[in-house]
């Protein structure tokens, strides 16, 4: 009986429809921004690490192997 009244209430229906439509794009946008922030921080950190590794004699191929593994 209570579920039937919720289904019939137009305000509840009107509130859920936009949320259902907006949730996936918002989730994708937040995920993309988080990944972008991760890549920016990784590039800053890895730039210093790569310089340190190059001065210790690590070759370019070994660096590519490390980046692929990471």
URGIQUI-V123599 format. One record per residue. N is the residue number from 1. SS is DSSP state (h for helix, s for strand, l for the rest). Layout:
BEGIN
<<N:SS> <N:SS>>
END
This chain:
BEGIN
<<1:l> <2:h> <3:h> <4:h> <5:h> <6:h> <7:h> <8:h> <9:l> <10:h> <11:h> <12:h> <13:h> <14:h> <15:h> <16:h> <17:h> <18:h> <19:h> <20:h> <21:h> <22:h> <23:h> <24:h> <25:h> <26:h> <27:h> <28:h> <29:h> <30:h> <31:h> <32:h> <33:h> <34:h> <35:h> <36:h> <37:h> <38:h> <39:h> <40:h> <41:h> <42:h> <43:h> <44:h> <45:h> <46:h> <47:h> <48:h> <49:h> <50:h> <51:h> <52:h> <53:h> <54:h> <55:h> <56:l> <57:l> <58:l> <59:l> <60:h> <61:h> <62:h> <63:h> <64:h> <65:h> <66:h> <67:h> <68:h> <69:h> <70:l>>
END
